[in-house]
Structures are given as C-alpha cells and as structure tokens.
C-alpha cells in the first residue's frame, strides 16, 4: 500500500462519496461548517490525513492519525495514537479492509512509533468491529456519543504486535 498526505483535489472527491444505509451516517460525518472547512481539515498536515492506494495506485480510501479519530464522549486517557479509516464505497464489504488496516498499522508504526493504536467505532458498524478485532484490537470501553446518543466502542492494539 502507498500512503500519501491528503491533497485538496482528493479531499474534495472524498466528501462527495456516499455510503448506503446504515453506513450513510458517514456521508455527513465529516461535514463541518462548510465543504471548504472540511477540505481544509483534510489537507492540514497537523490533522495527519492520508490517501491510501494499492500497488497499482488505485485509490482505496483515506485515513487519519490523531485527535480527529476521537468521538466526543469517550475516555481517551490511555496513551495511544487514534486512527480513522474510510474505505472508498466501492471497496466496502469486499474484504479489502483487512489488508488496508494492516498496512495502516504498519505505516503508523513507521511514521509515528506510538505505544498503542486506538480505534473508535460506532456499535452498529459490525463490519468495522469485526475488522479491528481480526487485526488484533481489543475493546476497552463503550460509551454514548455526546449530542446524538449513538453507542460507540473504543479498541486498543499494542504497537508492533
């Protein structure tokens, strides 16, 4: 896999991706005050968003490392690097997630060398929950998100496992 810092053109394409129900919550998840604000967040180097490509340079999705992977209402006191992953809708549910997440962990270890990785996932997203467990994450917390009362779980994986 290839990870490249998020570019404005790809960020503008990503925010227009549409997922089917029940994953349609992610259609608006990234929308802040405006499309421009959302794109600005995606391309801000401090936010650490990356485009993800396979070996043939087919766009598979994007990821982020850091606080943007957190969900309001969770306890994030454990020393860990938060990650977020969004697959292109064309690749969801087609077993691409395992290799992408494994590569994301490998890239994160090389780039950031964190003690742990942390993923926060909406409880209805059984595919993502299954994926992180398969890659070695363990659930450490469950909570309700502030403002919309959705249930979330926090998962941790030790680095270099």
C-alpha positions as a Markdown table, in Angstrom:
| # | Residue | x | y | z |
|---|---|---|---|---|
| 1 | Unk | 0.0 | 0.0 | 0.0 |
| 2 | Unk | 1.0 | 3.6 | -0.6 |
| 3 | Unk | 0.1 | 6.4 | 1.9 |
| 4 | Unk | 0.4 | 10.0 | 0.7 |
| 5 | Unk | -0.6 | 13.2 | 2.5 |
| 6 | Unk | -4.1 | 14.2 | 1.6 |
| 7 | Unk | -4.3 | 16.6 | -1.3 |
| 8 | Unk | -7.1 | 19.1 | -1.8 |
| 9 | Unk | -8.4 | 17.5 | -5.0 |
| 10 | Unk | -8.8 | 14.1 | -3.4 |
| 11 | Unk | -10.3 | 15.6 | -0.2 |
| 12 | Unk | -13.0 | 17.3 | -2.4 |
| 13 | Unk | -13.8 | 14.0 | -4.0 |
| 14 | Unk | -13.9 | 12.1 | -0.7 |
| 15 | Unk | -16.5 | 14.4 | 0.9 |
| 16 | Unk | -18.9 | 13.6 | -2.0 |
| 17 | Unk | -18.7 | 9.8 | -1.5 |
| 18 | Unk | -22.0 | 8.3 | -0.5 |
| 19 | Unk | -22.4 | 5.1 | 1.6 |
| 20 | Unk | -25.6 | 3.0 | 1.7 |
| 21 | Unk | -27.7 | 2.6 | 4.8 |
| 22 | Unk | -26.9 | 2.0 | 7.6 |
| 23 | Unk | -23.4 | 3.4 | 6.8 |
| 24 | Unk | -24.9 | 6.6 | 5.4 |
| 25 | Unk | -24.1 | 8.3 | 8.8 |
| 26 | Unk | -20.6 | 8.6 | 7.3 |
| 27 | Unk | -22.0 | 10.7 | 4.5 |
| 28 | Unk | -22.3 | 13.7 | 6.8 |
| 29 | Unk | -19.8 | 12.7 | 9.5 |
| 30 | Unk | -17.0 | 14.8 | 8.0 |
| 31 | Unk | -19.1 | 17.8 | 7.2 |
| 32 | Unk | -18.1 | 20.7 | 9.5 |
| 33 | Unk | -19.5 | 24.2 | 8.9 |
| 34 | Unk | -18.8 | 24.0 | 5.2 |
| 35 | Unk | -17.3 | 21.9 | 2.5 |
| 36 | Unk | -14.3 | 24.3 | 2.4 |
| 37 | Unk | -13.8 | 23.9 | 6.2 |
| 38 | Unk | -13.9 | 20.1 | 5.8 |
| 39 | Unk | -11.4 | 20.1 | 3.0 |
| 40 | Unk | -9.2 | 22.4 | 4.9 |
| 41 | Unk | -9.1 | 19.9 | 7.8 |
| 42 | Unk | -8.3 | 17.0 | 5.5 |
| 43 | Unk | -5.3 | 18.8 | 4.0 |
| 44 | Unk | -4.0 | 20.3 | 7.2 |
| 45 | Unk | -0.7 | 18.4 | 7.9 |
| 46 | Unk | -1.4 | 18.7 | 11.7 |
| 47 | Unk | -4.5 | 16.6 | 11.2 |
| 48 | Unk | -2.4 | 13.8 | 9.5 |
| 49 | Unk | -4.9 | 12.7 | 6.8 |
| 50 | Unk | -3.5 | 10.4 | 4.1 |
| 51 | Unk | -4.8 | 9.0 | 0.9 |
| 52 | Unk | -4.4 | 5.2 | 0.5 |
| 53 | Unk | -3.5 | 3.5 | -2.8 |
| 54 | Unk | -2.8 | -0.1 | -3.7 |
| 55 | Unk | 0.3 | -1.2 | -5.6 |
| 56 | Unk | -1.4 | -0.3 | -8.9 |
| 57 | Unk | -2.2 | 3.2 | -7.5 |
| 58 | Unk | -5.9 | 2.5 | -7.3 |
| 59 | Unk | -7.4 | 4.8 | -4.7 |
| 60 | Unk | -8.8 | 2.6 | -1.8 |
| 61 | Unk | -9.6 | 5.2 | 0.8 |
| 62 | Unk | -8.2 | 7.5 | 3.4 |
| 63 | Unk | -7.0 | 7.5 | 7.0 |
| 64 | Unk | -6.1 | 9.9 | 9.7 |
| 65 | Unk | -3.8 | 9.7 | 12.8 |
| 66 | Unk | -4.5 | 11.8 | 15.9 |
| 67 | Unk | -7.4 | 13.5 | 17.7 |
| 68 | Unk | -9.7 | 13.6 | 14.6 |
| 69 | Unk | -10.1 | 9.9 | 15.2 |
| 70 | Unk | -11.8 | 10.5 | 18.6 |
| 71 | Unk | -15.5 | 10.8 | 19.2 |
| 72 | Unk | -16.9 | 13.2 | 21.8 |
| 73 | Unk | -17.9 | 11.3 | 25.0 |
| 74 | Unk | -15.2 | 8.8 | 25.0 |
| 75 | Unk | -12.4 | 8.5 | 27.6 |
| 76 | Unk | -9.1 | 8.9 | 25.7 |
| 77 | Unk | -6.7 | 8.9 | 28.7 |
| 78 | Unk | -4.8 | 5.8 | 27.6 |
| 79 | Unk | -1.5 | 6.6 | 25.8 |
| 80 | Unk | -2.4 | 5.7 | 22.2 |
| 81 | Unk | -2.5 | 7.1 | 18.7 |
| 82 | Unk | -6.1 | 7.4 | 17.4 |
| 83 | Unk | -6.7 | 6.2 | 13.9 |
| 84 | Unk | -9.6 | 6.7 | 11.5 |
| 85 | Unk | -10.2 | 4.8 | 8.3 |
| 86 | Unk | -12.6 | 5.4 | 5.5 |
| 87 | Unk | -12.7 | 3.0 | 2.5 |
| 88 | Unk | -13.9 | 4.1 | -0.8 |
| 89 | Unk | -17.6 | 2.9 | -1.0 |
| 90 | Unk | -16.6 | 0.7 | -4.0 |
| 91 | Unk | -14.4 | -1.4 | -1.7 |
| 92 | Unk | -16.5 | -1.7 | 1.5 |
| 93 | Unk | -17.7 | -5.2 | 2.4 |
| 94 | Unk | -15.3 | -6.8 | -0.1 |
| 95 | Unk | -12.5 | -7.9 | 2.2 |
| 96 | Unk | -10.2 | -5.0 | 1.3 |
| 97 | Unk | -10.3 | -3.7 | 4.9 |
| 98 | Unk | -8.0 | -6.3 | 6.4 |
| 99 | Unk | -5.1 | -5.6 | 4.2 |
| 100 | Unk | -5.7 | -1.8 | 4.3 |
| 101 | Unk | -5.9 | -1.7 | 8.1 |
| 102 | Unk | -2.9 | -3.9 | 8.5 |
| 103 | Unk | -0.9 | -1.6 | 6.2 |
| 104 | Unk | -2.2 | 1.4 | 8.0 |
| 105 | Unk | -0.9 | 0.0 | 11.3 |
| 106 | Unk | 2.5 | -0.8 | 9.7 |
| 107 | Unk | 2.7 | 2.7 | 8.2 |
| 108 | Unk | 1.6 | 4.2 | 11.6 |
| 109 | Unk | 4.3 | 2.3 | 13.4 |
| 110 | Unk | 7.0 | 3.5 | 11.0 |
| 111 | Unk | 5.8 | 7.1 | 10.9 |
| 112 | Unk | 4.7 | 7.8 | 14.4 |
| 113 | Unk | 6.0 | 4.9 | 16.6 |
| 114 | Unk | 3.1 | 5.1 | 19.1 |
| 115 | Unk | 2.9 | 2.8 | 22.2 |
| 116 | Unk | -0.7 | 1.7 | 21.1 |
| 117 | Unk | -3.2 | 2.3 | 18.4 |
| 118 | Unk | -6.8 | 3.2 | 19.3 |
| 119 | Unk | -9.9 | 3.0 | 17.1 |
| 120 | Unk | -13.4 | 4.3 | 18.0 |
| 121 | Unk | -16.2 | 2.6 | 16.1 |
| 122 | Unk | -20.0 | 3.1 | 16.1 |
| 123 | Unk | -21.5 | -0.1 | 17.5 |
| 124 | Unk | -23.9 | -0.6 | 14.6 |
| 125 | Unk | -20.8 | -0.9 | 12.3 |
| 126 | Unk | -20.4 | -4.6 | 12.7 |
| 127 | Unk | -18.0 | -4.8 | 9.7 |
| 128 | Unk | -15.5 | -2.4 | 11.2 |
| 129 | Unk | -15.8 | -4.0 | 14.6 |
| 130 | Unk | -15.1 | -7.4 | 13.1 |
| 131 | Unk | -12.2 | -5.9 | 11.2 |
| 132 | Unk | -10.4 | -4.3 | 14.1 |
| 133 | Unk | -10.8 | -7.5 | 16.2 |
| 134 | Unk | -9.3 | -9.6 | 13.4 |
| 135 | Unk | -6.3 | -7.3 | 13.2 |
| 136 | Unk | -5.7 | -7.6 | 17.0 |
| 137 | Unk | -7.6 | -4.8 | 18.6 |
| 138 | Unk | -9.3 | -5.4 | 21.9 |
| 139 | Unk | -12.4 | -3.5 | 23.2 |
| 140 | Unk | -11.6 | -1.4 | 26.3 |
| 141 | Unk | -14.6 | 0.9 | 26.5 |
| 142 | Unk | -18.2 | 1.5 | 25.4 |
| 143 | Unk | -20.0 | 4.9 | 25.6 |
| 144 | Unk | -22.7 | 7.1 | 24.1 |
| 145 | Unk | -21.6 | 9.9 | 21.8 |
| 146 | Unk | -22.5 | 13.4 | 23.0 |
| 147 | Unk | -25.2 | 15.1 | 21.0 |
| 148 | Unk | -26.7 | 12.2 | 19.1 |
| 149 | Unk | -26.6 | 9.4 | 21.7 |
| 150 | Unk | -25.1 | 6.8 | 19.3 |
| 151 | Unk | -23.3 | 3.9 | 21.0 |
| 152 | Unk | -19.5 | 3.6 | 20.4 |
| 153 | Unk | -16.7 | 1.3 | 21.4 |
| 154 | Unk | -13.1 | 2.1 | 21.8 |
| 155 | Unk | -10.5 | -0.6 | 20.8 |
| 156 | Unk | -6.7 | -0.7 | 21.5 |
| 157 | Unk | -3.9 | -2.5 | 19.8 |
| 158 | Unk | -0.3 | -2.5 | 21.1 |
| 159 | Unk | 2.2 | -1.2 | 18.5 |
| 160 | Unk | 4.5 | -3.7 | 16.8 |
| 161 | Unk | 2.3 | -6.7 | 17.6 |
